[in-house]
């Protein structure tokens, strides 16, 4: 079971990194939209940022529940 718990920890870290990358990409798009006064880029950046935050939230709340799956 220790292998499974370690795998869940690694999975959680990977999903957090993916969410952080998406959120960072969204911030870059958002700032680019403000710099160029482009409402489409601002909208896309905000959507990417919020989806990155949602992925991080899922990684922090739901993935640790997998550890108790086989206990």
C-alpha positions in Angstrom: 0.0 0.0 0.0 2.9 2.4 0.5 3.5 2.3 -3.3 -0.1 3.4 -3.8 0.2 6.3 -1.3 3.5 7.4 -2.9 1.8 7.3 -6.3 -1.1 9.5 -5.1 1.4 12.0 -3.6 3.2 12.2 -7.0 -0.1 12.5 -8.8 -1.1 15.3 -6.6 2.1 17.2 -7.2 1.8 16.8 -10.9 -1.7 18.0 -11.0 -0.8 21.1 -8.9 2.0 21.8 -11.3 -0.3 21.6 -14.3 -2.8 23.9 -12.6 -0.1 26.4 -11.7 1.3 26.4 -15.2 -2.2 27.0 -16.7 -2.8 29.8 -14.1 0.5 31.4 -14.9 -0.2 31.2 -18.6 -3.6 32.9 -17.9 -1.9 35.7 -16.0 0.4 36.3 -18.9 -2.5 36.5 -21.3 -4.5 38.7 -18.9 -1.6 41.2 -18.6 -1.0 41.1 -22.4 -4.7 41.9 -22.9 -4.5 44.9 -20.6 -1.3 46.1 -22.3 -2.8 45.9 -25.8 -6.3 46.8 -24.7 -7.6 43.6 -26.2 -10.8 42.4 -24.5 -10.5 38.9 -26.1 -7.1 38.3 -24.6 -8.3 39.6 -21.2 -11.2 37.2 -21.3 -9.1 34.2 -22.3 -6.5 35.1 -19.7 -9.1 35.2 -16.9 -10.7 31.9 -18.0 -7.3 30.2 -18.0 -6.4 31.7 -14.6 -9.7 30.5 -13.1 -9.4 27.0 -14.6 -5.8 26.7 -13.3 -7.1 27.7 -9.8 -9.9 25.1 -10.1 -7.4 22.4 -11.1 -5.2 23.3 -8.1 -8.3 23.1 -5.8 -9.2 19.7 -7.1 -5.6 18.5 -6.6 -5.6 19.8 -3.0 -9.1 18.5 -2.0 -10.0 15.4 -4.0 -6.8 13.6 -4.9 -5.8 13.0 -1.2 -9.1 11.2 -0.9 -7.6 8.4 -3.1 -5.3 7.4 -0.3 -8.3 6.1 1.7 -9.6 4.2 -1.2 -8.1 0.8 -0.2 -8.0 1.2 3.6 
